[in-house]
Amino acid sequence: MTKTIERIEVLNLVLVGIGAVIGWITGIIHVPSFVLGGGVMQANFWLLKKVVRCALAPVDSRRKIHAALWLTVKGGFYLFLLSAVFIRYPIDAKSFVAGVPLLLIACMIIGLSRPKDQSDPPLTPC
């Protein structure tokens, strides 16, 4: 799972970069809003990875506290960032929304291109 998740993260950053370059050249989208949409999803995915790693670790009260802490940080970060983005800063909503699904596209590409017999190393604890 570790290698797959890292591949998804890298591919997502590549897709955001390619989309930003194409948007900058063509002028179709507001590039900072597009990059922010992709960045929000990247950060959200990273925090979700931390939550899942802590939750799937061997049963230990300290690990469960870490998982709860990461989940709280993830929720707070997401709510704070989205409210700050749309209330405080001039963000183009259409461009922001265009950057958000790139993480899902990266997940689909990695999932469909991966050989069935390939396995990832075991999870490392949080």
Contacts in CASP RR format, 6 or more apart in sequence:
PFRMAT RR
TARGET T0000
AUTHOR 0000-0000-0000
METHOD contacts of the structure
MODEL  1
MTKTIERIEVLNLVLVGIGAVIGWITGIIHVPSFVLGGGVMQANFWLLKK
VVRCALAPVDSRRKIHAALWLTVKGGFYLFLLSAVFIRYPIDAKSFVAGV
PLLLIACMIIGLSRPKDQSDPPLTPC
1 120 0 8 1.000
1 123 0 8 1.000
2 120 0 8 1.000
2 121 0 8 1.000
2 123 0 8 1.000
2 124 0 8 1.000
3 120 0 8 1.000
3 121 0 8 1.000
4 110 0 8 1.000
4 111 0 8 1.000
4 114 0 8 1.000
4 120 0 8 1.000
5 49 0 8 1.000
7 110 0 8 1.000
8 45 0 8 1.000
8 103 0 8 1.000
8 106 0 8 1.000
8 107 0 8 1.000
8 110 0 8 1.000
9 42 0 8 1.000
9 45 0 8 1.000
9 46 0 8 1.000
9 106 0 8 1.000
11 106 0 8 1.000
11 109 0 8 1.000
11 110 0 8 1.000
12 38 0 8 1.000
12 41 0 8 1.000
12 42 0 8 1.000
12 45 0 8 1.000
12 102 0 8 1.000
12 103 0 8 1.000
12 106 0 8 1.000
13 42 0 8 1.000
15 102 0 8 1.000
15 105 0 8 1.000
15 106 0 8 1.000
16 34 0 8 1.000
16 35 0 8 1.000
16 38 0 8 1.000
16 39 0 8 1.000
16 42 0 8 1.000
16 99 0 8 1.000
16 102 0 8 1.000
17 35 0 8 1.000
19 29 0 8 1.000
19 34 0 8 1.000
20 31 0 8 1.000
20 34 0 8 1.000
20 35 0 8 1.000
22 28 0 8 1.000
23 29 0 8 1.000
23 31 0 8 1.000
23 34 0 8 1.000
24 31 0 8 1.000
29 92 0 8 1.000
29 94 0 8 1.000
29 95 0 8 1.000
29 98 0 8 1.000
30 91 0 8 1.000
30 92 0 8 1.000
30 95 0 8 1.000
31 95 0 8 1.000
32 91 0 8 1.000
33 91 0 8 1.000
33 92 0 8 1.000
33 93 0 8 1.000
33 95 0 8 1.000
33 96 0 8 1.000
34 95 0 8 1.000
34 96 0 8 1.000
34 98 0 8 1.000
34 99 0 8 1.000
35 99 0 8 1.000
36 85 0 8 1.000
36 91 0 8 1.000
36 96 0 8 1.000
37 96 0 8 1.000
37 97 0 8 1.000
37 99 0 8 1.000
37 100 0 8 1.000
38 99 0 8 1.000
38 100 0 8 1.000
38 102 0 8 1.000
38 103 0 8 1.000
40 78 0 8 1.000
40 81 0 8 1.000
40 82 0 8 1.000
40 85 0 8 1.000
40 100 0 8 1.000
41 99 0 8 1.000
41 100 0 8 1.000
41 102 0 8 1.000
41 103 0 8 1.000
42 103 0 8 1.000
43 77 0 8 1.000
43 81 0 8 1.000
44 74 0 8 1.000
44 77 0 8 1.000
44 78 0 8 1.000
45 103 0 8 1.000
47 70 0 8 1.000
47 73 0 8 1.000
47 74 0 8 1.000
47 75 0 8 1.000
47 77 0 8 1.000
48 74 0 8 1.000
50 70 0 8 1.000
50 74 0 8 1.000
50 126 0 8 1.000
51 67 0 8 1.000
51 70 0 8 1.000
51 71 0 8 1.000
51 74 0 8 1.000
53 123 0 8 1.000
53 124 0 8 1.000
53 125 0 8 1.000
53 126 0 8 1.000
54 63 0 8 1.000
54 64 0 8 1.000
54 66 0 8 1.000
54 67 0 8 1.000
54 70 0 8 1.000
54 125 0 8 1.000
54 126 0 8 1.000
55 63 0 8 1.000
55 64 0 8 1.000
55 67 0 8 1.000
56 123 0 8 1.000
57 63 0 8 1.000
57 67 0 8 1.000
57 123 0 8 1.000
57 125 0 8 1.000
57 126 0 8 1.000
58 125 0 8 1.000
63 125 0 8 1.000
63 126 0 8 1.000
66 126 0 8 1.000
67 126 0 8 1.000
70 126 0 8 1.000
85 91 0 8 1.000
85 96 0 8 1.000
86 93 0 8 1.000
END
